[in-house]
């Protein structure tokens, strides 16, 4: 009688065979430049997964974790966090190998890579990496280094508007938040680096260089500050929380302004059909939640296969709508296209912040934004 191999047993068998066959090359390197030991490419019995809690954890459990466990005969041990700072602190203070997969967001990905808390991804072990939209294939959080994170879904800081008050027949542009006709009805996010980033987009500048046709950063950022001061006279409120944002648009204190797609989606679900959300033609700041493999993971190959599984069209297509954000892969469906943050350009409208550029300049951005708000610019 021939014993039927399950998926995990098959991968173990083939991985071990490959390792034995290449034992004479025990010092060879993987595509990430790290040394690959014999037998390292084997599926393990368990995987320790540290993720967002709440509805995100529920969706991941339903659409990724449970199907992965069934297909690969792997037990995924879950734990969750409520905030990125706490997650990063726990990973930093834990011994290596305490976690296999963690979920850093955009800025935390940078910190995790810089602090050597995550392993480089061995992309040869993630066959579905080609499913990613081009903008995410090059999502290297620490420039010049290896790929450390696998973007799962994305969101944006785009524009919301009231269709009863705002005409979008000529398309959606950040210029609408500078239009005098909406004076006192404009709401923008009150975070200095977001204000600078979005204003640079409005001016047609690369927000990670802020030079444009000005010739230098010094001259370019001066143009950005001037535009922020011009817009200040139109702004009713610089909101700093999701609750403030939803209140401003639901009670029509604001007609147009910066917003989070997820919050507008919630309002639409509550019957506010006159509210729309869009990525303006100039683009919008993007963010992403990612999978990363924690430093010292003893189940690194299994973690890579977990990422590979999550990127499968049949998996992520069902996950994304339930989480409420579009997938980082190219797969689409009517449910995905209906999500507020969906970028119909295939990712060309998504602009991600260069964290080194931000860290270099954000103190000056913050000080100048405070001066603008006080009328002292």
Long-range contacts (C-beta under 8 A, 24 or more apart in sequence): 6-72, 6-73, 7-71, 7-72, 7-73, 8-43, 8-45, 8-72, 8-73, 8-74, 9-73, 11-42, 11-43, 11-72, 11-305, 12-42, 12-43, 15-39, 15-41, 15-42, 15-43, 15-301, 16-42, 30-122, 30-124, 31-122, 31-123, 31-124, 32-120, 32-121, 32-122, 32-123, 32-146, 32-147, 33-120, 33-146, 34-120, 34-122, 40-300, 40-301, 41-125, 41-301, 42-301, 43-72, 43-74, 43-301, 43-302, 43-305, 44-74, 44-298, 44-299, 44-301, 44-302, 45-73, 45-74, 45-75, 46-74, 46-75, 46-76, 46-77, 46-299, 47-74, 47-75, 47-76, 47-77, 47-100, 47-101, 47-299, 47-302, 47-303, 47-306, 48-76, 48-77, 48-79, 48-98, 48-99, 48-100, 48-101, 48-299, 49-76, 49-77, 49-78, 49-79, 49-99, 49-100, 49-101, 49-306, 50-78, 50-79, 50-80, 50-81, 50-87, 50-90, 50-91, 50-99, 50-101, 50-102, 50-103, 50-294, 51-78, 51-79, 51-80, 51-81, 51-101, 51-102, 51-103, 52-80, 52-81, 52-82, 52-103, 52-289, 53-80, 53-81, 53-82, 54-80, 54-82, 55-323, 56-289, 56-323, 59-319, 59-322, 59-323, 60-319, 62-322, 63-315, 63-318, 63-319, 63-322, 64-306, 64-309, 64-310, 64-315, 64-319, 67-309, 67-315, 68-306, 68-309, 68-310, 71-309, 72-302, 72-305, 72-309, 74-302, 76-306, 84-108, 88-112, 88-117, 91-117, 91-294, 92-117, 95-296, 96-294, 96-295, 96-296, 97-294, 97-296, 97-297, 97-298, 98-294, 99-294, 99-297, 100-293, 100-294, 100-297, 100-298, 100-299, 100-300, 100-302, 100-303, 101-291, 101-292, 101-293, 101-294, 101-297, 101-303, 101-306, 101-307, 102-291, 102-292, 102-293, 102-294, 103-152, 103-289, 103-290, 103-291, 103-292, 104-149, 104-289, 104-290, 104-292, 105-287, 105-288, 105-289, 105-290, 106-141, 106-286, 106-287, 106-288, 106-290, 106-352, 106-353, 107-353, 107-355, 109-141, 109-148, 109-149, 109-290, 109-292, 110-141, 110-142, 110-355, 112-148, 112-149, 112-292, 113-141, 113-142, 113-145, 113-148, 113-149, 114-142, 116-295, 117-294, 117-295, 118-148, 118-149, 118-292, 118-293, 118-294, 118-295, 119-148, 119-292, 119-293, 119-294, 119-295, 119-296, 119-297, 119-300, 120-145, 120-146, 120-147, 120-148, 121-146, 121-147, 121-148, 121-149, 121-150, 121-293, 121-304, 121-307, 122-300, 122-304, 123-147, 125-301, 125-304, 125-305, 125-308, 126-150, 126-304, 126-305, 126-307, 126-308, 126-311, 127-308, 128-308, 128-309, 128-311, 128-312, 128-329, 129-308, 129-311, 131-311, 131-312, 131-313, 131-316, 131-329, 131-330, 131-331, 132-311, 132-328, 132-329, 132-330, 133-328, 133-329, 133-330, 133-346, 133-347, 134-346, 134-347, 135-286, 135-347, 135-348, 135-350, 135-352, 136-288, 136-328, 136-347, 139-288, 139-352, 141-355, 143-354, 143-356, 148-292, 149-290, 149-291, 149-292, 150-290, 150-291, 150-292, 150-307, 150-310, 150-311, 151-288, 151-289, 151-290, 151-328, 152-288, 152-289, 152-290, 152-291, 152-310, 152-316, 152-327, 152-328, 153-288, 153-289, 153-316, 153-319, 153-320, 153-323, 153-325, 153-326, 153-327, 153-328, 154-286, 154-287, 154-288, 154-325, 154-326, 154-328, 154-341, 154-343, 154-350, 155-260, 155-261, 155-262, 155-286, 155-287, 155-288, 155-325, 155-341, 156-261, 156-279, 156-284, 156-285, 156-286, 156-287, 156-341, 156-343, 156-349, 156-350, 157-189, 157-194, 157-198, 157-258, 157-259, 157-260, 157-284, 157-285, 157-287, 158-258, 158-259, 158-261, 158-277, 158-278, 158-279, 158-280, 158-284, 158-340, 158-341, 159-256, 159-257, 159-258, 159-259, 159-277, 159-278, 159-279, 159-280, 159-284, 160-249, 160-256, 160-257, 160-258, 160-259, 160-264, 160-275, 160-276, 160-277, 161-255, 161-256, 161-257, 161-275, 161-276, 161-278, 162-249, 162-252, 162-254, 162-255, 162-256, 162-274, 162-275, 163-274, 163-275, 163-276, 164-274, 165-252, 165-255, 165-256, 166-255, 166-256, 168-276, 168-278, 171-281, 172-278, 172-279, 172-280, 172-281, 173-202, 173-280, 173-281, 173-282, 174-198, 174-201, 174-202, 174-280, 174-282, 175-202, 176-256, 176-280, 177-202, 177-231, 177-234, 177-256, 177-257, 177-258, 178-202, 178-227, 178-230, 178-231, 178-234, 179-234, 179-256, 180-234, 182-234, 182-255, 182-256, 183-233, 183-234, 184-234, 184-236, 185-236, 185-253, 185-254, 185-255, 185-256, 186-231, 186-234, 186-235, 186-236, 186-254, 186-255, 186-256, 186-257, 187-235, 187-236, 187-237, 187-238, 187-239, 187-245, 187-248, 187-249, 187-253, 187-254, 187-256, 187-257, 187-258, 187-259, 188-231, 188-235, 188-238, 188-239, 188-257, 188-258, 189-238, 189-239, 189-240, 189-245, 189-258, 190-238, 190-239, 190-240, 191-240, 192-362, 192-365, 192-366, 192-368, 192-369, 192-370, 193-353, 193-358, 193-362, 193-365, 193-366, 194-258, 194-285, 195-228, 195-238, 195-365, 195-369, 196-221, 196-224, 196-228, 196-365, 196-369, 197-285, 197-351, 197-353, 198-258, 198-284, 198-285, 199-224, 199-227, 199-228, 199-231, 200-224, 201-280, 201-282, 201-283, 201-284, 201-285, 201-351, 202-227, 202-282, 203-227, 204-282, 207-285, 207-351, 207-353, 208-351, 208-353, 208-354, 208-357, 209-357, 221-361, 221-364, 225-368, 225-372, 225-377, 228-368, 228-369, 228-372, 229-372, 229-377, 232-372, 232-373, 232-375, 238-373, 249-275, 250-275, 261-325, 261-339, 261-340, 261-341, 262-324, 262-325, 262-340, 262-341, 264-340, 265-324, 265-339, 265-340, 268-340, 277-340, 277-341, 278-340, 279-341, 279-343, 279-349, 279-350, 283-348, 283-349, 283-350, 283-351, 284-349, 284-350, 284-351, 285-351, 285-352, 285-353, 286-350, 286-351, 286-352, 287-352, 288-328, 288-352
